[in-house]
């Protein structure tokens, strides 16, 4: 649960289903390098990339602040490889 002062942002209420994660990650065949996820959503595809290769890094972007907070929470174990 993440809340901000002023306008409240509730991460626990954020629902995003990752679709086609396995085929997308398989098609990317992640290697060492930097990937840019411009619609990170809940972080599912980014998580797949980071799990697939220990030297992959991801720059994660989204217009939705709640999505960014949810992705940050989900990807916290990769904090040294995701921005």
OpenMM code with the backbone's topology and positions (N, CA, C; nanometers):
from openmm import Vec3, app, unit

residues = "UNK UNK UNK UNK UNK UNK UNK UNK UNK UNK UNK UNK UNK UNK UNK UNK UNK UNK UNK UNK UNK UNK UNK UNK UNK UNK UNK UNK UNK UNK UNK UNK UNK UNK UNK UNK UNK UNK UNK UNK UNK UNK UNK UNK UNK UNK UNK UNK UNK UNK UNK UNK UNK UNK UNK UNK UNK UNK UNK UNK UNK UNK UNK UNK UNK UNK UNK UNK UNK UNK UNK UNK UNK UNK UNK UNK UNK UNK UNK UNK UNK UNK UNK".split()
positions = [
    Vec3(0.0833, -0.1197, 0.0000),
    Vec3(0.0000, 0.0000, 0.0000),
    Vec3(0.0868, 0.1248, 0.0000),
    Vec3(0.0735, 0.2052, -0.0994),
    Vec3(0.1463, 0.3310, -0.1071),
    Vec3(0.0442, 0.4428, -0.1134),
    Vec3(0.0616, 0.5419, -0.0302),
    Vec3(-0.0286, 0.6569, -0.0321),
    Vec3(0.0545, 0.7829, -0.0374),
    Vec3(0.0082, 0.8815, -0.1113),
    Vec3(0.0750, 1.0115, -0.1172),
    Vec3(-0.0118, 1.1140, -0.0473),
    Vec3(0.0526, 1.2141, 0.0076),
    Vec3(-0.0227, 1.3229, 0.0703),
    Vec3(-0.0944, 1.4044, -0.0361),
    Vec3(-0.2008, 1.4669, 0.0006),
    Vec3(-0.2802, 1.5427, -0.0962),
    Vec3(-0.3672, 1.4476, -0.1742),
    Vec3(-0.3317, 1.4259, -0.2998),
    Vec3(-0.4077, 1.3313, -0.3809),
    Vec3(-0.3628, 1.1906, -0.3440),
    Vec3(-0.4540, 1.1116, -0.2944),
    Vec3(-0.4203, 0.9780, -0.2464),
    Vec3(-0.4032, 0.8807, -0.3631),
    Vec3(-0.2974, 0.8047, -0.3581),
    Vec3(-0.2742, 0.7022, -0.4588),
    Vec3(-0.2693, 0.5687, -0.3867),
    Vec3(-0.3594, 0.4805, -0.4207),
    Vec3(-0.3699, 0.3503, -0.3555),
    Vec3(-0.3190, 0.2423, -0.4507),
    Vec3(-0.1987, 0.1932, -0.4261),
    Vec3(-0.1387, 0.0930, -0.5130),
    Vec3(-0.2116, -0.0397, -0.5018),
    Vec3(-0.2586, -0.0747, -0.3833),
    Vec3(-0.3276, -0.2019, -0.3646),
    Vec3(-0.4508, -0.2112, -0.4537),
    Vec3(-0.5102, -0.0985, -0.4882),
    Vec3(-0.6299, -0.0978, -0.5721),
    Vec3(-0.5956, -0.1024, -0.7209),
    Vec3(-0.4684, -0.0894, -0.7559),
    Vec3(-0.4274, -0.0902, -0.8963),
    Vec3(-0.4346, -0.2326, -0.9500),
    Vec3(-0.5092, -0.2513, -1.0563),
    Vec3(-0.5234, -0.3834, -1.1168),
    Vec3(-0.4766, -0.3753, -1.2616),
    Vec3(-0.3820, -0.4598, -1.2953),
    Vec3(-0.3312, -0.4638, -1.4326),
    Vec3(-0.2895, -0.6068, -1.4617),
    Vec3(-0.3480, -0.6654, -1.5632),
    Vec3(-0.3134, -0.8020, -1.5997),
    Vec3(-0.2122, -0.7994, -1.7139),
    Vec3(-0.0992, -0.8632, -1.6920),
    Vec3(0.0033, -0.8720, -1.7962),
    Vec3(-0.0420, -0.9747, -1.8994),
    Vec3(-0.0480, -0.9338, -2.0244),
    Vec3(-0.0893, -1.0268, -2.1298),
    Vec3(0.0294, -1.0624, -2.2181),
    Vec3(0.0338, -1.1870, -2.2599),
    Vec3(0.1361, -1.2388, -2.3513),
    Vec3(0.2785, -1.2212, -2.2988),
    Vec3(0.2947, -1.2312, -2.1675),
    Vec3(0.4283, -1.2123, -2.1093),
    Vec3(0.5296, -1.3119, -2.1664),
    Vec3(0.4984, -1.4402, -2.1619),
    Vec3(0.5943, -1.5417, -2.2073),
    Vec3(0.6320, -1.5240, -2.3545),
    Vec3(0.5347, -1.5062, -2.4464),
    Vec3(0.5754, -1.4885, -2.5862),
    Vec3(0.6545, -1.3601, -2.6110),
    Vec3(0.6213, -1.2545, -2.5397),
    Vec3(0.6938, -1.1278, -2.5574),
    Vec3(0.8383, -1.1424, -2.5103),
    Vec3(0.8568, -1.1990, -2.3913),
    Vec3(0.9922, -1.2164, -2.3376),
    Vec3(1.0711, -1.3134, -2.4259),
    Vec3(1.0048, -1.4181, -2.4723),
    Vec3(1.0707, -1.5138, -2.5615),
    Vec3(1.1145, -1.4468, -2.6918),
    Vec3(1.0288, -1.3638, -2.7483),
    Vec3(1.0620, -1.2937, -2.8732),
    Vec3(1.1767, -1.1948, -2.8536),
    Vec3(1.1801, -1.1311, -2.7376),
    Vec3(1.2893, -1.0368, -2.7089),
    Vec3(1.4212, -1.1091, -2.6849),
    Vec3(1.4135, -1.2308, -2.6294),
    Vec3(1.5333, -1.3080, -2.5946),
    Vec3(1.6353, -1.2184, -2.5244),
    Vec3(1.6005, -1.1676, -2.4052),
    Vec3(1.6854, -1.0696, -2.3372),
    Vec3(1.8309, -1.1131, -2.3198),
    Vec3(1.9189, -1.0181, -2.3424),
    Vec3(2.0619, -1.0349, -2.3202),
    Vec3(2.1066, -0.9185, -2.2323),
    Vec3(2.2341, -0.9111, -2.2053),
    Vec3(2.2854, -0.7962, -2.1305),
    Vec3(2.2603, -0.6719, -2.2138),
    Vec3(2.2073, -0.5699, -2.1514),
    Vec3(2.1792, -0.4472, -2.2245),
    Vec3(2.0687, -0.3693, -2.1576),
    Vec3(2.0306, -0.2603, -2.2206),
    Vec3(1.9281, -0.1723, -2.1652),
    Vec3(1.8030, -0.1813, -2.2519),
    Vec3(1.6909, -0.2025, -2.1873),
    Vec3(1.5606, -0.2082, -2.2530),
    Vec3(1.4781, -0.0909, -2.2028),
    Vec3(1.3882, -0.0410, -2.2850),
    Vec3(1.3000, 0.0685, -2.2455),
    Vec3(1.1565, 0.0190, -2.2575),
    Vec3(1.0849, 0.0194, -2.1463),
    Vec3(0.9439, -0.0192, -2.1431),
    Vec3(0.8642, 0.1095, -2.1256),
    Vec3(0.8028, 0.1569, -2.2334),
    Vec3(0.7348, 0.2867, -2.2282),
    Vec3(0.5908, 0.2776, -2.1784),
    Vec3(0.5418, 0.1562, -2.1569),
    Vec3(0.4094, 0.1364, -2.0967),
    Vec3(0.4223, 0.0287, -1.9896),
    Vec3(0.4973, 0.0574, -1.8846),
    Vec3(0.5301, -0.0434, -1.7839),
    Vec3(0.4073, -0.1016, -1.7144),
    Vec3(0.2993, -0.0249, -1.7022),
    Vec3(0.1792, -0.0787, -1.6369),
    Vec3(0.2131, -0.1349, -1.5006),
    Vec3(0.1788, -0.2602, -1.4767),
    Vec3(0.2078, -0.3238, -1.3485),
    Vec3(0.3466, -0.3841, -1.3395),
    Vec3(0.4230, -0.3790, -1.4473),
    Vec3(0.5614, -0.4249, -1.4442),
    Vec3(0.5846, -0.5685, -1.4873),
    Vec3(0.4829, -0.6356, -1.5390),
    Vec3(0.4958, -0.7771, -1.5743),
    Vec3(0.5984, -0.8076, -1.6820),
    Vec3(0.5966, -0.7318, -1.7914),
    Vec3(0.6936, -0.7569, -1.8982),
    Vec3(0.8348, -0.7197, -1.8537),
    Vec3(0.8464, -0.6100, -1.7824),
    Vec3(0.9769, -0.5695, -1.7300),
    Vec3(1.0308, -0.6757, -1.6352),
    Vec3(0.9459, -0.7276, -1.5495),
    Vec3(0.9864, -0.8343, -1.4579),
    Vec3(1.0369, -0.9553, -1.5364),
    Vec3(0.9677, -0.9911, -1.6437),
    Vec3(1.0097, -1.1035, -1.7268),
    Vec3(1.1463, -1.0818, -1.7896),
    Vec3(1.1708, -0.9616, -1.8381),
    Vec3(1.3010, -0.9278, -1.8974),
    Vec3(1.4113, -0.9395, -1.7927),
    Vec3(1.3861, -0.8838, -1.6751),
    Vec3(1.4872, -0.8846, -1.5694),
    Vec3(1.5125, -1.0253, -1.5157),
    Vec3(1.4088, -1.1083, -1.5125),
    Vec3(1.4260, -1.2471, -1.4689),
    Vec3(1.5008, -1.3293, -1.5736),
    Vec3(1.4849, -1.2934, -1.7001),
    Vec3(1.5435, -1.3714, -1.8092),
    Vec3(1.6947, -1.3560, -1.8217),
    Vec3(1.7478, -1.2417, -1.7791),
    Vec3(1.8929, -1.2216, -1.7914),
    Vec3(1.9431, -1.1348, -1.6764),
    Vec3(2.0422, -1.1841, -1.6028),
    Vec3(2.0907, -1.1113, -1.4846),
    Vec3(2.1617, -0.9794, -1.5149),
    Vec3(2.1957, -0.9557, -1.6417),
    Vec3(2.2626, -0.8301, -1.6765),
    Vec3(2.1743, -0.7371, -1.7587),
    Vec3(2.0464, -0.7717, -1.7697),
    Vec3(1.9520, -0.6827, -1.8388),
    Vec3(1.9144, -0.5695, -1.7442),
    Vec3(1.8962, -0.4520, -1.8012),
    Vec3(1.8517, -0.3339, -1.7256),
    Vec3(1.7310, -0.2778, -1.7988),
    Vec3(1.6398, -0.2140, -1.7251),
    Vec3(1.5197, -0.1586, -1.7881),
    Vec3(1.4952, -0.0162, -1.7403),
    Vec3(1.4650, 0.0700, -1.8351),
    Vec3(1.4139, 0.2038, -1.8052),
    Vec3(1.2630, 0.1917, -1.8226),
    Vec3(1.1887, 0.2126, -1.7148),
    Vec3(1.0438, 0.1912, -1.7156),
    Vec3(0.9690, 0.3239, -1.7076),
    Vec3(0.8772, 0.3447, -1.8011),
    Vec3(0.7994, 0.4683, -1.8082),
    Vec3(0.6502, 0.4367, -1.8160),
    Vec3(0.5677, 0.5287, -1.7690),
    Vec3(0.4229, 0.5186, -1.7848),
    Vec3(0.3620, 0.6545, -1.7533),
    Vec3(0.2533, 0.6877, -1.8199),
    Vec3(0.1825, 0.8140, -1.7928),
    Vec3(0.1077, 0.8080, -1.6608),
    Vec3(0.0718, 0.6870, -1.6186),
    Vec3(-0.0110, 0.6660, -1.5005),
    Vec3(0.0774, 0.6551, -1.3760),
    Vec3(0.0680, 0.7540, -1.2881),
    Vec3(0.1494, 0.7544, -1.1662),
    Vec3(0.1211, 0.6339, -1.0775),
    Vec3(-0.0040, 0.5893, -1.0733),
    Vec3(-0.0386, 0.4722, -0.9929),
    Vec3(0.0284, 0.3482, -1.0500),
    Vec3(0.0311, 0.3367, -1.1819),
    Vec3(0.0991, 0.2242, -1.2465),
    Vec3(0.2479, 0.2256, -1.2129),
    Vec3(0.3089, 0.3422, -1.2173),
    Vec3(0.4517, 0.3525, -1.1841),
    Vec3(0.4792, 0.3087, -1.0408),
    Vec3(0.3929, 0.3494, -0.9492),
    Vec3(0.4110, 0.3094, -0.8094),
    Vec3(0.3912, 0.1592, -0.7920),
    Vec3(0.2924, 0.1027, -0.8610),
    Vec3(0.2684, -0.0417, -0.8541),
    Vec3(0.3869, -0.1181, -0.9121),
    Vec3(0.4387, -0.0706, -1.0255),
    Vec3(0.5540, -0.1353, -1.0880),
    Vec3(0.6768, -0.1251, -0.9979),
    Vec3(0.6955, -0.0105, -0.9369),
    Vec3(0.8098, 0.0083, -0.8465),
    Vec3(0.8044, -0.0924, -0.7322),
    Vec3(0.6852, -0.1136, -0.6786),
    Vec3(0.6675, -0.2104, -0.5701),
    Vec3(0.6961, -0.3519, -0.6204),
    Vec3(0.6391, -0.3874, -0.7352),
    Vec3(0.6568, -0.5215, -0.7914),
    Vec3(0.8026, -0.5494, -0.8268),
    Vec3(0.8723, -0.4487, -0.8753),
    Vec3(1.0091, -0.4667, -0.9243),
    Vec3(1.1158, -0.4311, -0.8215),
    Vec3(1.0766, -0.4133, -0.6978),
    Vec3(1.1702, -0.3678, -0.5940),
    Vec3(1.2909, -0.4600, -0.5778),
    Vec3(1.2745, -0.5881, -0.6038),
    Vec3(1.3891, -0.6808, -0.5905),
    Vec3(1.4934, -0.6584, -0.6998),
    Vec3(1.4561, -0.5841, -0.8026),
    Vec3(1.5480, -0.5509, -0.9120),
    Vec3(1.5894, -0.4043, -0.9071),
    Vec3(1.5795, -0.3418, -0.7926),
    Vec3(1.5981, -0.1963, -0.7823),
    Vec3(1.7311, -0.1472, -0.8398),
    Vec3(1.8316, -0.2322, -0.8428),
    Vec3(1.9613, -0.1918, -0.8973),
    Vec3(1.9661, -0.2019, -1.0503),
    Vec3(1.8596, -0.2588, -1.1120),
    Vec3(1.8600, -0.2776, -1.2576),
    Vec3(1.7409, -0.2143, -1.3282),
    Vec3(1.6580, -0.1433, -1.2539),
    Vec3(1.5420, -0.0790, -1.3158),
    Vec3(1.5346, 0.0665, -1.2717),
    Vec3(1.5066, 0.1527, -1.3663),
    Vec3(1.4963, 0.2960, -1.3392),
    Vec3(1.3599, 0.3433, -1.3818),
] * unit.nanometer
topology = app.Topology()
chain = topology.addChain("A")
for resn in residues:
    res = topology.addResidue(resn, chain)
    for name in ("N", "CA", "C"):
        topology.addAtom(name, app.Element.getBySymbol(name[0]), res)
